[in-house]
Amino acid sequence: MSGDPHLRQAKQQVGRTRRGEISAPVVTTFFDERTFTATHVVHDPITKSAAVIDSVMDFDQAAGRISFETADRVVEHLRSEGLVLDWLLETHAHADHLSAAPYIQQRLGGQIAIGEQIRVVQQMFGKIFNEGTEFARDGSQFDRLFRDGDKFDLGTIPAIALHVPGHTPADMTYVIGDAAFVGDTLFMPDYGTARTDFPGGDARQLYKSIRRLLALPDETRVFLCHDYKAPNRDFYAWETTIAAERAANVHIHEGVSEDAFVAMRTARDATLAMPRLILPSVQVNMRAGNLPEPEANGARYLKLPLNTL
């Protein structure tokens, strides 16, 4: 990875944080057990600048109703701590929960951001859902589209966006100070790695993306988007380290070859059911968390395409 300038920048950033040259970000996590999603609130202790990563909209699929109790907990935390919301970061267009980013933005401000390859996801799923020409496929629903290596700041804390495709084409990891927010790319060491059988997924790409992340310093804090409790573990967990992932990840620890990983991942994915909320989630999340526009009767609708995934 010596030829990877963006990774080198991320490694230097982690090192400076651990040496005390940069403030370490404070991370508070809200776990939604219904979708097994960890929403992270990250802030700079000096300036109180904050980011919300992978927020959750509550969705009752049977009743066709949305609500925001989970997001309201995040909003209340930000307000009670006196934090200033700068960023609403999405690691990718999730298939298992609906984003609450616009709801939080309306209350507290901030920019909604995702990786620039969301355009690829919009193209693919725009066809699957037969979206009309009114659905923009240029990522313009988001305030910021990150490219690999794009730098940004959280107050006094530098941050860098790393493109880590494989689970989806648009997956990003955000390294903020010494903390890496990896989305679904990695899970806890005892649970493994993301699936790659969604449209645009690729097991070989995922292997390369994870190996890139595992080149970060051992002490890098790693924050995950989901946890499902591994066998023999009766509690949820969403924080680990690069050292722990490299040494003990059950799918991709040090020494696992690319071919072995691809064979394992392909076989495992063939046994997995589709996520319960994949169809509503993708329709909303590819719109940056916004619902489809109302139809002539004033109601909004989510489509249920048959035999497409």
N, C-alpha and C positions, 0 to 999 in steps of 0.2 A: 504493500500500500504506500510505499515511499513516493510513488508518482501521483498520489492523490492529494492535491493541494487543499481540498475542502476538508478531508479527513485530518490532514496535518493541522489545519486551523482549529478544528474541533478539539484535537488532542492538546494543543497549546492552551486553549481556553480552559479545559478541565484542569490542566496543571497549574495555571495561574490562580484558579479558584481554590484549589487545595492548598496552595502556598499562602493564601490569604491576601493575594494582590487584588482579587475581585471578590465582592460579596457573594456568598453562597445563597442561591434562591431558597426561599421558604416554600414548602409544598404542603398543602392541605388537601386531602382527598375525600371525595364524597362517593360512596359505593352504592349503586342501585342494584339490589339483588334481583329484581325482576328481569333485568337485561344483562346482569353480571358485568356492568360497566363501571369503571372507575373514572370519574371526572376529577381532574386535577386543577386546583387553583394555585398558581405559582406567583410569588411576588418578591420584589426587591425590598429588603428590610430598611434600606436607606431612603428611597424615594416613595415607597408604597405603590409603585407601578406594578400592575398585575396582568396576568393572562389566565384565561379559562381554556382548558384543553379537553375536547371531546365531551361536550355537554349533552344532557339527555332531556328530551321531551317525553312526558308521560302519554302513553297511547293505549287506549282500551280498544283493541281491534274488533272484538265482538260487538261492542256498542257503537263503534265508529266515532269515538270521542277522544279529544286530546285535552290535556291539562298540564299544569306546570308546577306541581308541588316540589318535585325534585329540583328543578331550576330555581325555584324560590328559595330553597335552602342555600344554594350557591350565592344568589343575589344578597340574601341577608348576611351571609358571612362577609362578603366584600364590603357591604355597608358598615357592618359592626366593627370591622377591622380598619376602617378608614382607607380602603384600597381604591386606587384609580385604575379602572379597567382600560388597558391599551389594546389587548389582543384577545380574540376568540379564535383559537387555533383548532383546526380539524386535521387529524393525522391522515384521514382518507375518507371516502364516502362510505360510511358504515353500512353493513347489511343486517345489523342486529338491534339497532336502536335509532330513533329519530333525533336529530340534532335540535337543541333549543337555542342555538346561537342568535337567531334574530330576536327572540323574546328577551334574552339577556341584553342584547345590544340596545333595544328600545328603552330599557330601563337605566343602563349604565354607560352606554357608548362603547367604544372600541371598534377595531377593524376585524372583520371575519376573513380568515385566510386559510388556504389549502394549497397543495402542490399544483403546479401548472398542468400536470397530466390529467387533472380532472376533466379537461376537454376530451380526452380519449374516452373516459368513462361516460361522459355525456353523449358522445357519439354512439357508443355501443348500446347504452340503455335507452337513449332516445329512440332507437330503432325497435328495441324490445317492447317498449311501452307505446310505440306508434305515436310519439309526440309530434305535434304539428310544428309549423314554421315559427309559431310564437314562442316556442321553447328554444332559448339561445343555447348554443353548444360551444360558446367561446369562453366560458368561465366567468362571464360578466356579472353573475349573481353574487360573486365574492368580491370583497374589497381589495384583496391582495392575493396574487398567485405567486407562490414561491418556486424558484428554480433551485436546482442542486447547488449548494454553496452560497445561497443568498444569506447575507448577514442582516440582523436586526438587533434592536436593543430592548431590554426590559429594565427601564430606569438606567441604573449604572452597570447593569449586568449584560455583557455581550451574549448574543445567541446566534446560532447558525442552523439553517435548514438543510437536511441531507435527504436526497431522494433514495428511497429503499423499496423499489418495486418488487413484486413477486406475489404477495397476497392480492393486491390489485395494482394496476399500472400507476396509480397516483399516490401511493403510500409515501409519507414523509416521517422522518424523525427530527424532532426539534431538540437540539442540545442547547440548554440555557444554563450558563455557568458550568457547573459540574454535573448537571442532571440531564439525562437523555429520556425524552418522552417518545416511545417507540411504537405507539399504537398497537396494532395486532401482530406486528412482525415477529415479536417474541412473546412468550408467556413465561410464567415462573419456571425455574429450571426443572422442577418435577412434573411440569405439564407439557413443555415443548415449544412448538412453533405454530404459526398460522397455516390455515389451509390455503390451497392454491387452485382450487377447482372452480372458482367464480369466473365469469367472462373477463378475459385479460390477465388472469392469474398465470403464474409460471414458476414451477418448482426450482428450476435452475437459477432463475433470476433471484428467487428468495434466498437460495443458498449463498449466492454472491453478496446480496444485500446484508445478510446476517454476518457473514465473514467480515464485511466492511465494518459493521458495528462492533464486532468482537475485537477489532484492532484498537478500539478506544482504550484509554488507561484502565487498569484493573479497578481503580477506586471510583470510576464513574458510577453515579447512582442511576439506576434504570427504573423508570416508571411505566407500568403497563396499562393498557386500556381495558383489559378484561381479566377475570379469573373465574374458574369453574370448579375449584377444589380438586386437586389431584387425588388419586387413590391414596388412602391412608393419611390424608390431611383433612381435618374437620373445620378449618377456618379459611376465610378468604385472604388473599395476599396480593399485593400489586407493586411492591418495591423490592428490588434486588440490586445486584451489582454486575458489572461486566465480568469481573473475576469469577463470580458464582455461575454465571451463564456459560462462560468458556469452560469451566471445570466440570459442570454437572448437568447442563441441559440435556434432557433425555433423548432429544432428537439430533442435536448438532453440537455436542461437546467437542473439545479439541480431539482431532484424530478421525472424525467422521468425514468420509470422502464425499465429493459432490455426487457421484453416481449412487452411493449408498443412501444418501439423503433423498435424492430424487425418487429412488425406488420405494423407500419407506413412505415418503409423503404422498406419492401417487396411489399406493395401495391403501393407505389410511384414508385419504380423501374419498376413495370409492365407497367407503362404508358410512360416510357421514350424511345425515339428512340436511336439507336446506334449513337455514335459520328461520325461526318462526316468523320473524318480522321482515324478512328480506325484501318482499315486494313493496310494502309501504315505505320501508326505510330508504331504499335506493331512490324512489321517486321524490322523496322529500330532501334527502341529503344531496342529491345532485343539483338541487336548487338552493343550496346553501342553508338548508333548514326551513325554507319557505314552502308553504302548501301550494298546490296548483291553483291557478286563478279560478274564481267562481264561474259557474256556467250560467246560462240564461235565467235559471230559477233562483240564482243567488247561492246555491249550494256548491261546495267543493267536493271533488271526487278523486279517489285513488283507484287506479285500474288493477284488475286481477287477470293478467294474461295467462292463458292455459297452455301447459305443455311446452314452455319456453326455456326453463332453466333445468 
